[in-house]
């Protein structure tokens, strides 16, 4: 990404990462480096007409002229160069246009038809698309569009990164307040900055007490991309885990009313069905998947009923985490011991030579009943 910015590479890409990791900021830095026409839209509220207005009557091959200021790289060589976004040739005498960059936040909220509409503009170069998403683009962006875009994964900021970001705000926090804020923000730089700015607007001093008071202030109630988002989804899962169907329904209502993506809620329910209910009631996974399918097909507001149905079922179901615990114990052994030899008696034996060598050869009824590799004989993953 740094190389693309420094050398003025023009291409469409997706920024995939958790909230507050700098997706919007990075898009603005990129557009500014190219002296581009920069447009920002949210997929939650934008539609085809918004895209048409931005594209306007742009030619198929949009060309850019970059003024360079640094002799160490092509972008800053002190000369003027031209680049074709779409790879077209064209004459140097033709009119030169700056690229049009569209930053589409929450691109996963665009449906298939809307994404299809974007495709020809991206393909021809009329539009340079930067998509931002908190969801896996492999599942949320149509293959035809995804194949024409690079994907950059933005990770959560570390505690050290967060401390540096807090220092750069220009506000003074003591160590106790800074440590609490870093833990509360959980890698979300925007959440930390918003907390500091709101606290500074409400109190004379930013300390642990004033930060905690600000957290209760109405300005920060249910930020879908901030701390409250994670608090509510955590409470939702824990309520279902404890079998508290009323509490689970309340937290579902909180998310629905805030406009939370219903697919996000349903996806967590599918995970919960295997992780927490598991073998106690295997049909839970069937129900959770059916809810996810219904949510994907129907959408708000009707899918609220499907979500409620699924939540009540999962909360009331018996719980058994044995399969979840067992697979991660097995994964730990795989990481620790590597590729241990599979016992001869259960190896595949498609040829006579392999049969002669003892592949697939069982001894009697295999009284020991242990089919694990020799080094793991007797290992139990299920208690």
C-alpha positions in Angstrom: 0.0 0.0 0.0 2.8 2.4 0.8 4.5 1.6 -2.5 1.2 2.2 -4.4 0.9 5.6 -2.7 4.5 6.6 -3.3 4.6 5.6 -6.9 1.1 6.7 -7.9 -0.3 3.3 -8.9 -4.0 3.6 -9.8 -6.1 0.6 -9.1 -9.2 -0.5 -7.2 -8.9 -2.2 -3.8 -10.8 -3.3 -0.7 -9.7 -2.5 2.8 -10.9 -5.3 5.2 -10.5 -4.8 8.9 -12.2 -4.3 12.2 -13.6 -0.9 13.1 -11.2 1.9 13.9 -8.2 0.5 12.0 -7.9 3.4 9.6 -9.8 2.3 6.5 -11.3 5.7 5.7 -8.1 7.6 6.6 -6.0 5.3 4.4 -8.4 5.8 1.4 -8.1 9.6 1.8 -4.3 9.5 2.0 -4.3 7.4 -1.2 -6.7 9.8 -3.1 -4.8 12.8 -1.9 -1.5 11.4 -3.2 -3.1 11.0 -6.7 -4.7 14.5 -6.6 -7.9 12.6 -7.4 -11.6 13.6 -7.3 -12.6 11.9 -4.1 -16.1 10.8 -3.2 -17.4 9.1 -0.1 -20.5 7.0 0.1 -22.0 4.6 2.6 -23.5 1.4 1.1 -26.1 1.6 3.8 -27.8 4.6 2.3 -26.3 4.9 -1.3 -27.9 3.6 -4.5 -27.3 3.4 -8.2 -28.3 7.0 -8.8 -25.5 8.2 -6.5 -23.0 6.2 -8.5 -24.4 7.7 -11.8 -23.9 11.2 -10.5 -20.3 10.5 -9.6 -19.4 8.8 -12.9 -21.2 11.5 -15.0 -20.0 11.4 -18.6 -16.5 10.3 -18.0 -14.6 8.7 -20.8 -13.9 5.0 -20.8 -10.1 5.6 -20.4 -9.5 8.1 -17.7 -6.0 9.5 -17.6 -4.2 11.3 -14.8 -1.3 13.8 -14.7 0.8 13.8 -11.5 3.2 16.6 -10.5 6.3 15.1 -9.0 8.3 16.7 -6.3 10.9 14.2 -5.1 13.7 12.9 -7.3 14.0 9.6 -5.6 10.9 8.0 -7.1 8.9 8.1 -10.3 6.0 9.9 -8.6 8.3 12.7 -7.3 10.8 13.1 -10.2 10.0 16.8 -10.9 8.3 15.8 -14.2 4.7 15.4 -15.4 3.7 11.9 -16.4 0.5 10.3 -17.6 -0.9 7.0 -16.6 -4.0 5.2 -17.9 -6.3 3.8 -15.3 -7.8 1.3 -17.6 -4.6 0.4 -19.4 -5.7 2.1 -22.6 -3.3 3.9 -24.9 -4.7 7.0 -26.4 -2.9 10.1 -27.7 -0.8 12.3 -25.4 -2.6 15.3 -26.9 -6.0 14.3 -25.6 -7.5 16.0 -22.6 -6.1 14.8 -19.3 -8.4 14.0 -16.4 -7.8 13.3 -12.8 -9.1 9.9 -11.6 -12.5 9.7 -9.9 -12.1 7.7 -6.7 -15.2 6.4 -4.9 -14.7 5.3 -1.3 -17.7 3.0 -0.5 -17.9 2.3 3.2 -19.6 -1.0 4.3 -19.4 -2.3 0.7 -20.8 -5.6 2.0 -24.2 -3.9 2.5 -24.5 -3.5 -1.3 -26.6 -6.3 -2.7 -25.6 -8.4 -5.8 -27.5 -6.1 -8.2 -25.8 -3.0 -6.9 -22.4 -4.6 -7.0 -23.1 -5.7 -10.6 -23.9 -2.1 -11.4 -20.5 -1.0 -10.2 -18.6 -3.6 -12.2 -18.4 -2.0 -15.7 -17.3 1.4 -14.3 -14.5 -0.3 -12.4 -13.6 -2.6 -15.3 -13.3 0.3 -17.8 -11.5 2.6 -15.4 -14.2 5.3 -15.2 -14.2 4.8 -11.5 -11.5 3.8 -9.1 -13.3 1.9 -6.3 -12.1 1.6 -2.7 -14.3 -0.6 -0.7 -14.2 -0.8 3.1 -15.7 -3.7 5.0 -15.6 -5.4 8.4 -16.8 -8.6 6.8 -14.9 -11.2 4.8 -15.0 -10.0 1.2 -14.8 -13.5 -0.1 -18.4 -14.0 1.1 -19.8 -10.4 0.7 -18.3 -9.2 -2.6 -19.4 -10.8 -5.9 -16.5 -12.7 -7.5 -16.5 -10.6 -10.7 -15.9 -7.4 -8.7 -13.6 -9.0 -6.2 -11.4 -10.4 -9.0 -10.8 -6.8 -10.2 -9.7 -5.5 -6.9 -6.8 -6.0 -4.5 -7.6 -6.9 -0.9 -5.6 -5.3 2.0 -6.2 -6.7 5.5 -6.0 -4.2 8.3 -5.3 -5.7 11.7 -6.3 -4.2 15.1 -3.9 -1.8 16.6 -1.6 -3.2 19.3 -1.5 -1.6 22.7 1.7 0.1 21.7 0.1 1.5 18.6 -2.9 2.7 20.6 -0.6 4.5 23.1 1.1 6.3 20.3 -2.2 7.3 18.7 -3.5 8.6 22.1 -0.3 10.7 22.5 -0.8 12.2 19.1 -4.2 13.6 20.0 -2.4 16.3 22.0 -4.3 15.6 25.2 -2.6 14.6 28.4 -3.6 11.4 30.1 -2.0 9.8 33.1 -0.8 6.2 32.9 -3.9 4.8 34.7 -6.3 6.6 32.3 -4.3 5.6 29.2 -4.2 2.0 30.2 -7.9 1.9 30.8 -8.7 3.6 27.5 -6.5 1.2 25.6 -8.2 -1.8 27.1 -11.7 -0.3 26.5 -11.0 0.7 22.9 -9.8 -2.9 22.1 -7.7 -1.9 19.1 -10.2 0.7 17.8 -8.4 4.0 17.3 -11.6 5.9 16.4 -13.2 4.8 19.6 -10.3 6.0 21.7 -10.1 9.3 19.9 -13.8 9.9 20.3 -13.7 9.1 24.0 -10.9 11.6 24.5 -12.6 14.4 22.5 -16.0 13.9 24.2 -14.3 13.8 27.7 -12.4 17.0 26.9 -15.7 18.6 25.9 -17.5 17.6 29.1 -14.8 17.8 31.8 -11.9 20.0 32.7 -9.5 17.1 33.2 -9.2 13.8 31.4 -8.6 11.1 34.0 -10.0 7.6 34.8 -13.1 8.9 36.5 -14.0 11.4 33.7 -13.4 8.8 31.0 -15.8 6.4 32.8 -18.4 9.1 33.2 -18.1 10.0 29.5 -18.7 6.3 28.6 -22.1 6.6 30.2 -22.9 9.8 28.3 -25.5 9.7 25.5 -22.9 10.6 22.9 -21.4 7.1 22.9 -24.5 4.9 23.3 -24.4 2.1 20.8 -21.8 3.1 18.3 -22.1 0.2 15.8 -18.4 0.4 15.1 -17.3 1.0 18.6 -17.1 -0.4 22.1 -20.8 -0.7 22.7 -21.2 -2.9 19.6 -18.9 -5.5 21.1 -20.5 -5.1 24.5 -24.0 -5.9 23.2 -23.0 -8.8 21.0 -21.1 -10.3 23.9 -24.1 -9.9 26.2 -26.3 -11.5 23.5 -24.1 -14.6 23.2 -23.6 -15.0 26.9 -27.4 -14.7 27.5 -28.1 -17.5 25.0 -25.2 -19.6 26.6 -26.8 -19.2 30.0 -30.2 -20.1 28.7 -31.6 -16.7 29.5 -34.0 -16.3 26.6 -35.5 -13.0 27.8 -32.1 -11.3 28.1 -31.0 -12.7 24.7 -34.2 -11.3 23.1 -33.6 -7.9 24.7 -30.0 -7.7 23.3 -31.3 -8.9 19.9 -33.8 -6.0 20.0 -31.0 -3.5 20.9 -29.0 -4.6 17.8 -32.0 -4.6 15.5 -33.1 -1.1 16.5 -29.5 0.2 16.1 -29.5 -1.1 12.5 -26.9 -3.8 13.1 -26.4 -6.0 10.0 -28.8 -8.9 10.4 -26.3 -11.2 8.7 -23.7 -10.4 11.4 -26.2 -11.4 14.1 -27.2 -14.6 12.2 -23.6 -15.6 11.5 -22.8 -15.4 15.3 -25.8 -17.6 15.9 -24.5 -20.3 13.5 -21.2 -20.3 15.3 -23.0 -20.5 18.7 -25.0 -23.5 17.5 -21.9 -25.6 17.1 -19.7 -24.0 19.7 -22.1 -24.0 22.7 -25.0 -26.3 21.8 -23.1 -28.9 19.7 -23.9 -32.5 20.4 -26.6 -31.8 23.0 -29.0 -30.8 20.2 -27.5 -31.2 16.7 -30.6 -29.7 15.1 -29.6 -26.3 16.5 -27.1 -26.0 13.6 -29.9 -26.7 11.1 -32.1 -24.0 12.7 -29.3 -21.5 12.8 -28.4 -22.0 9.2 -32.0 -21.7 8.2 -32.2 -18.4 10.1 -29.1 -17.2 8.2 -30.6 -18.2 4.9 -33.9 -16.5 5.7 -32.1 -13.3 6.8 -30.0 -13.2 3.6 -33.1 -13.7 1.5 -35.6 -11.5 3.3 -33.7 -8.7 5.0 -35.1 -6.1 7.4 -37.7 -5.6 8.8 -39.3 -9.0 8.2 -36.2 -11.0 9.1 -36.4 -9.7 12.7 -39.0 -12.5 13.2 -36.6 -15.1 11.9 -33.9 -13.9 14.2 -36.3 -13.9 17.2 -37.4 -17.5 16.4 -33.8 -18.6 16.2 -32.7 -16.9 19.3 -35.5 -18.4 21.4 -34.6 -21.9 20.1 -30.9 -21.5 20.7 -31.3 -20.0 24.2 -33.7 -22.9 25.3 -31.5 -25.7 23.8 -29.3 -27.9 26.0 -25.6 -27.0 25.9 -22.6 -29.2 25.2 -19.2 -27.7 24.3 -17.4 -31.1 24.1 -16.9 -31.1 20.3 -15.6 -27.5 20.4 -13.2 -28.3 23.2 -12.1 -31.6 21.6 -11.1 -30.1 18.2 -8.9 -27.5 19.7 -7.2 -30.0 22.0 -6.5 -32.0 18.8 -5.3 -28.9 17.0 -2.8 -28.3 19.9 -1.5 -31.8 19.4 -1.1 -31.4 15.7 0.9 -28.1 16.3 3.0 -29.8 19.0 3.8 -33.1 17.3 3.5 -32.3 13.5 2.6 -35.0 11.0 2.7 -38.2 13.0 2.5 -41.5 11.1 -1.0 -42.9 10.6 -1.2 -46.5 11.9 -0.7 -49.1 9.2 -4.0 -50.8 9.9 -6.1 -47.8 8.9 -4.0 -46.6 6.0 -5.5 -46.7 2.5 -4.5 -49.8 0.6 -5.4 -49.4 -3.1 -2.5 -51.6 -4.5 -1.3 -55.2 -3.9 2.1 -53.9 -2.8 0.6 -51.7 -0.2 -1.5 -54.6 1.1 1.6 -56.8 1.2 3.4 -54.1 3.3 0.6 -54.2 5.8 -1.5 -51.2 4.8 -5.1 -51.5 5.9 -4.3 -54.8 7.8 -6.5 -55.2 10.9 -5.6 -57.7 13.6 -8.7 -59.5 14.8 -11.2 -57.1 16.2 -8.6 -54.5 17.2 -9.3 -55.0 20.9 -7.3 -51.9 21.9 -9.7 -49.8 19.8 -7.1 -47.0 19.6 -6.6 -45.7 16.0 -4.4 -42.7 17.0 -0.8 -42.5 15.9 1.6 -44.4 18.2 2.8 -41.3 20.0 -0.8 -40.3 21.0 -2.0 -43.7 22.1 -4.6 -43.3 24.9 -5.1 -39.6 24.3 -8.6 -38.4 25.0 -10.1 -35.3 23.5 -13.6 -36.0 24.9 -13.9 -36.2 28.7 
